[in-house]
Amino acid sequence: MEKEETGKKKGLNKKTKKTIGGILSLVILLCVILLIYFVWDGNTYFSTQNAKVNATTINIVPSSAGRLTRWTVKEGDTVTENEIIGRVENSTYLRSPINGRVVKSSVTVNQLVSQASVVGVIADTSDMFVQANIDETEIMKVKEGQKVSVKLDAFPHRTFMGVVEEIDMLTQDALGGVLNFTTSGTFVKTTKLIPVKIRLNDNIDLSLILGTNATIKIRLR
């Protein structure tokens, strides 16, 4: 009896070891497959959530200094080309240079303005696109003409297709000329972001979701 029980225990131990060995082999195989997939995905695609629906914008600036006697628009208003939207005392009228939407209105009537004052910003809603801001360390992977899949937060259950149309030649803060220093005067290196314009292939009106967030995935090869 004791010998039979001992034999059964040995048999069970062998089966247990085989089962555990099989499970470990399967886990290792899955890990290898996942590693290969992530390496392939990293070399084939580039993704970022640093993206938003954008448009070409134009600043409205008075041609002379003075008191603002008229200002007829607010943020969100639709304007047409050459429409009068304001006037500076003893000066010409302020007109919209394009058809579009007012995305910034920073003045009120009777406020003093000058040629340095940006009194409003108008977005050209006929030129809507998705702007992705890509780290300078990743930008060399991106080329004009690459295919892009885009998810818009405003349409959470849809994926749109597009193409890289333009890569900006300047980083977002290149014209600012500001360097980062600590209080002790030590230079702090920060990763710069380069704007990339993505044009959607889908016929969709983006004018009502200007400024909303997006996630993009660029096929690199």
DRENDO-1510 file (C-alpha; in Angstrom, 1 decimal, always signed):
<recs>
REC; n; res; u; v; w
REC; 1; MET; +0.0; +0.0; +0.0 .
REC; 2; GLU; +2.7; +2.4; +1.0 .
REC; 3; LYS; +4.6; +1.7; -2.2 .
REC; 4; GLU; +1.5; +2.3; -4.3 .
REC; 5; GLU; +0.8; +5.6; -2.6 .
REC; 6; THR; +4.4; +6.7; -3.0 .
REC; 7; GLY; +4.2; +5.7; -6.7 .
REC; 8; LYS; +1.0; +7.8; -7.1 .
REC; 9; LYS; +2.6; +10.8; -5.5 .
REC; 10; LYS; +5.6; +10.6; -7.8 .
REC; 11; GLY; +3.2; +10.3; -10.8 .
REC; 12; LEU; +1.3; +13.4; -9.6 .
REC; 13; ASN; +4.5; +15.3; -9.0 .
REC; 14; LYS; +5.6; +14.6; -12.6 .
REC; 15; LYS; +2.2; +15.7; -14.0 .
REC; 16; THR; +2.3; +18.8; -11.9 .
REC; 17; LYS; +5.8; +19.7; -13.0 .
REC; 18; LYS; +4.8; +19.1; -16.7 .
REC; 19; THR; +1.7; +21.3; -16.2 .
REC; 20; ILE; +3.8; +24.1; -14.6 .
REC; 21; GLY; +6.4; +23.7; -17.2 .
REC; 22; GLY; +3.8; +24.0; -20.0 .
REC; 23; ILE; +2.3; +27.1; -18.4 .
REC; 24; LEU; +5.7; +28.7; -18.0 .
REC; 25; SER; +6.5; +27.9; -21.6 .
REC; 26; LEU; +3.2; +29.4; -22.7 .
REC; 27; VAL; +3.8; +32.6; -20.6 .
REC; 28; ILE; +7.4; +33.0; -22.1 .
REC; 29; LEU; +6.0; +32.5; -25.6 .
REC; 30; LEU; +3.3; +35.1; -25.0 .
REC; 31; CYS; +5.9; +37.5; -23.7 .
REC; 32; VAL; +8.1; +37.0; -26.7 .
REC; 33; ILE; +5.1; +37.6; -29.1 .
REC; 34; LEU; +4.2; +40.8; -27.2 .
REC; 35; LEU; +7.8; +42.0; -27.3 .
REC; 36; ILE; +8.0; +41.4; -31.0 .
REC; 37; TYR; +4.6; +43.1; -31.5 .
REC; 38; PHE; +5.6; +46.2; -29.5 .
REC; 39; VAL; +8.9; +46.5; -31.4 .
REC; 40; TRP; +7.1; +46.1; -34.7 .
REC; 41; ASP; +4.4; +48.6; -33.7 .
REC; 42; GLY; +7.0; +51.1; -32.5 .
REC; 43; ASN; +8.8; +51.0; -35.8 .
REC; 44; THR; +5.7; +51.0; -37.9 .
REC; 45; TYR; +3.5; +53.6; -36.1 .
REC; 46; PHE; +3.8; +56.8; -34.1 .
REC; 47; SER; +1.0; +57.8; -31.8 .
REC; 48; THR; +0.3; +60.9; -29.7 .
REC; 49; GLN; -2.6; +62.4; -27.8 .
REC; 50; ASN; -1.0; +65.9; -28.1 .
REC; 51; ALA; -3.3; +66.9; -31.0 .
REC; 52; LYS; -6.3; +69.1; -31.6 .
REC; 53; VAL; -8.7; +70.4; -34.2 .
REC; 54; ASN; -7.2; +73.6; -35.5 .
REC; 55; ALA; -7.5; +76.2; -38.3 .
REC; 56; THR; -5.5; +79.0; -39.9 .
REC; 57; THR; -6.1; +82.1; -37.8 .
REC; 58; ILE; -5.7; +85.8; -38.5 .
REC; 59; ASN; -5.1; +88.5; -35.8 .
REC; 60; ILE; -7.2; +91.7; -36.0 .
REC; 61; VAL; -5.0; +94.7; -35.3 .
REC; 62; PRO; -6.0; +98.4; -35.5 .
REC; 63; SER; -4.2; +100.5; -38.0 .
REC; 64; SER; -3.9; +103.4; -35.5 .
REC; 65; ALA; -4.1; +104.0; -31.8 .
REC; 66; GLY; -7.3; +105.4; -30.2 .
REC; 67; ARG; -10.5; +104.6; -28.3 .
REC; 68; LEU; -12.5; +101.7; -29.6 .
REC; 69; THR; -16.0; +103.2; -30.4 .
REC; 70; ARG; -17.5; +100.1; -31.9 .
REC; 71; TRP; -17.0; +96.4; -31.5 .
REC; 72; THR; -19.8; +94.1; -32.6 .
REC; 73; VAL; -18.5; +90.6; -32.3 .
REC; 74; LYS; -17.9; +88.0; -29.5 .
REC; 75; GLU; -16.2; +84.7; -29.4 .
REC; 76; GLY; -18.1; +82.1; -31.4 .
REC; 77; ASP; -19.6; +84.6; -33.9 .
REC; 78; THR; -19.5; +83.8; -37.6 .
REC; 79; VAL; -18.2; +86.6; -39.8 .
REC; 80; THR; -17.9; +87.2; -43.5 .
REC; 81; GLU; -15.1; +88.6; -45.5 .
REC; 82; ASN; -15.0; +92.5; -45.4 .
REC; 83; GLU; -17.7; +92.6; -42.7 .
REC; 84; ILE; -17.4; +95.6; -40.4 .
REC; 85; ILE; -16.7; +94.4; -36.9 .
REC; 86; GLY; -15.4; +97.5; -35.1 .
REC; 87; ARG; -14.0; +101.0; -35.3 .
REC; 88; VAL; -11.4; +103.1; -33.6 .
REC; 89; GLU; -12.1; +106.7; -32.9 .
REC; 90; ASN; -11.0; +109.0; -35.8 .
REC; 91; SER; -9.8; +106.0; -37.7 .
REC; 92; THR; -10.9; +103.5; -40.3 .
REC; 93; TYR; -13.3; +100.6; -39.6 .
REC; 94; LEU; -12.1; +97.2; -38.5 .
REC; 95; ARG; -13.1; +94.6; -41.0 .
REC; 96; SER; -13.0; +90.8; -41.1 .
REC; 97; PRO; -10.4; +89.8; -43.7 .
REC; 98; ILE; -12.0; +86.4; -44.3 .
REC; 99; ASN; -15.0; +84.2; -43.9 .
REC; 100; GLY; -14.7; +82.5; -40.5 .
REC; 101; ARG; -15.4; +82.3; -36.8 .
REC; 102; VAL; -14.3; +84.7; -34.0 .
REC; 103; VAL; -12.2; +82.5; -31.7 .
REC; 104; LYS; -10.9; +85.4; -29.5 .
REC; 105; SER; -12.4; +88.7; -28.6 .
REC; 106; SER; -10.2; +90.6; -26.2 .
REC; 107; VAL; -11.6; +94.2; -26.1 .
REC; 108; THR; -14.6; +96.1; -25.1 .
REC; 109; VAL; -16.1; +99.4; -26.4 .
REC; 110; ASN; -14.4; +102.6; -25.1 .
REC; 111; GLN; -11.1; +100.6; -24.5 .
REC; 112; LEU; -7.9; +102.3; -25.6 .
REC; 113; VAL; -6.1; +100.2; -28.3 .
REC; 114; SER; -3.0; +100.6; -30.4 .
REC; 115; GLN; -1.2; +99.1; -33.4 .
REC; 116; ALA; +0.3; +96.6; -31.0 .
REC; 117; SER; -3.2; +95.4; -29.7 .
REC; 118; VAL; -4.6; +92.2; -31.0 .
REC; 119; VAL; -8.3; +93.0; -30.6 .
REC; 120; GLY; -9.6; +89.7; -32.0 .
REC; 121; VAL; -8.6; +86.5; -33.7 .
REC; 122; ILE; -10.6; +85.0; -36.6 .
REC; 123; ALA; -10.3; +81.3; -37.7 .
REC; 124; ASP; -10.6; +80.4; -41.3 .
REC; 125; THR; -13.2; +77.7; -41.0 .
REC; 126; SER; -12.7; +76.7; -44.7 .
REC; 127; ASP; -9.2; +75.5; -43.8 .
REC; 128; MET; -9.7; +73.1; -40.9 .
REC; 129; PHE; -7.2; +70.4; -40.0 .
REC; 130; VAL; -5.8; +68.4; -37.1 .
REC; 131; GLN; -2.6; +69.7; -35.6 .
REC; 132; ALA; -0.3; +67.3; -33.8 .
REC; 133; ASN; +2.6; +68.6; -31.7 .
REC; 134; ILE; +5.4; +66.1; -32.0 .
REC; 135; ASP; +8.6; +65.9; -29.8 .
REC; 136; GLU; +11.7; +67.0; -31.6 .
REC; 137; THR; +13.2; +63.6; -30.7 .
REC; 138; GLU; +10.5; +61.8; -32.8 .
REC; 139; ILE; +10.0; +64.3; -35.7 .
REC; 140; MET; +12.5; +62.7; -38.1 .
REC; 141; LYS; +10.2; +59.7; -38.3 .
REC; 142; VAL; +7.4; +61.8; -39.7 .
REC; 143; LYS; +7.2; +62.6; -43.4 .
REC; 144; GLU; +4.7; +64.5; -45.5 .
REC; 145; GLY; +2.3; +62.1; -47.3 .
REC; 146; GLN; +2.2; +59.4; -44.5 .
REC; 147; LYS; -1.2; +58.0; -43.7 .
REC; 148; VAL; -2.8; +58.8; -40.4 .
REC; 149; SER; -5.7; +57.4; -38.4 .
REC; 150; VAL; -7.4; +60.1; -36.2 .
REC; 151; LYS; -9.7; +59.8; -33.2 .
REC; 152; LEU; -11.6; +62.9; -32.3 .
REC; 153; ASP; -12.8; +63.3; -28.7 .
REC; 154; ALA; -16.0; +65.0; -30.2 .
REC; 155; PHE; -16.7; +61.7; -32.1 .
REC; 156; PRO; -15.5; +59.0; -29.6 .
REC; 157; HIS; -16.8; +56.0; -31.6 .
REC; 158; ARG; -15.4; +56.9; -35.0 .
REC; 159; THR; -11.9; +56.7; -36.5 .
REC; 160; PHE; -11.0; +59.1; -39.4 .
REC; 161; MET; -8.3; +58.7; -42.0 .
REC; 162; GLY; -6.0; +61.4; -43.0 .
REC; 163; VAL; -2.6; +62.3; -44.3 .
REC; 164; VAL; +0.4; +64.3; -43.1 .
REC; 165; GLU; +0.1; +67.5; -45.1 .
REC; 166; GLU; +2.8; +69.8; -43.6 .
REC; 167; ILE; +5.6; +69.7; -41.1 .
REC; 168; ASP; +6.3; +73.1; -39.6 .
REC; 169; MET; +9.8; +74.4; -39.9 .
REC; 170; LEU; +9.8; +76.0; -36.5 .
REC; 171; THR; +9.1; +74.6; -33.0 .
REC; 172; GLN; +6.1; +76.1; -31.1 .
REC; 173; ASP; +8.2; +78.5; -29.1 .
REC; 174; ALA; +11.0; +79.2; -31.7 .
REC; 175; LEU; +9.9; +82.8; -32.3 .
REC; 176; GLY; +9.6; +83.6; -28.6 .
REC; 177; GLY; +13.3; +83.6; -28.0 .
REC; 178; VAL; +12.9; +82.5; -24.4 .
REC; 179; LEU; +15.4; +80.1; -22.8 .
REC; 180; ASN; +14.7; +78.1; -19.7 .
REC; 181; PHE; +16.9; +78.8; -16.7 .
REC; 182; THR; +16.7; +77.9; -13.0 .
REC; 183; THR; +16.8; +80.5; -10.3 .
REC; 184; SER; +20.5; +79.8; -10.0 .
REC; 185; GLY; +21.1; +80.6; -13.6 .
REC; 186; THR; +21.5; +77.0; -14.8 .
REC; 187; PHE; +20.2; +76.3; -18.3 .
REC; 188; VAL; +17.4; +73.7; -18.3 .
REC; 189; LYS; +17.0; +71.7; -21.5 .
REC; 190; THR; +13.4; +70.9; -22.4 .
REC; 191; THR; +12.1; +68.9; -25.3 .
REC; 192; LYS; +10.6; +71.1; -28.0 .
REC; 193; LEU; +7.4; +70.4; -29.9 .
REC; 194; ILE; +7.0; +70.7; -33.7 .
REC; 195; PRO; +3.5; +71.3; -35.1 .
REC; 196; VAL; +2.4; +68.8; -37.8 .
REC; 197; LYS; -0.7; +69.5; -40.0 .
REC; 198; ILE; -2.9; +66.5; -40.7 .
REC; 199; ARG; -5.6; +66.8; -43.4 .
REC; 200; LEU; -8.6; +64.5; -43.0 .
REC; 201; ASN; -9.8; +62.5; -46.0 .
REC; 202; ASP; -13.3; +62.2; -44.6 .
REC; 203; ASN; -15.8; +64.9; -45.5 .
REC; 204; ILE; -16.7; +66.2; -42.0 .
REC; 205; ASP; -17.5; +69.7; -40.8 .
REC; 206; LEU; -14.8; +70.5; -38.1 .
REC; 207; SER; -15.8; +74.1; -37.7 .
REC; 208; LEU; -18.0; +73.5; -34.7 .
REC; 209; ILE; -15.3; +71.5; -32.8 .
REC; 210; LEU; -12.4; +73.9; -33.3 .
REC; 211; GLY; -9.9; +73.4; -30.4 .
REC; 212; THR; -11.2; +70.0; -29.3 .
REC; 213; ASN; -8.7; +67.2; -28.6 .
REC; 214; ALA; -7.6; +64.4; -30.9 .
REC; 215; THR; -5.4; +61.3; -30.9 .
REC; 216; ILE; -3.4; +60.5; -34.0 .
REC; 217; LYS; -1.5; +57.4; -35.2 .
REC; 218; ILE; +0.9; +57.9; -38.1 .
REC; 219; ARG; +1.9; +54.9; -40.2 .
REC; 220; LEU; +5.6; +55.4; -40.6 .
REC; 221; ARG; +6.2; +52.7; -43.3 .
</recs>
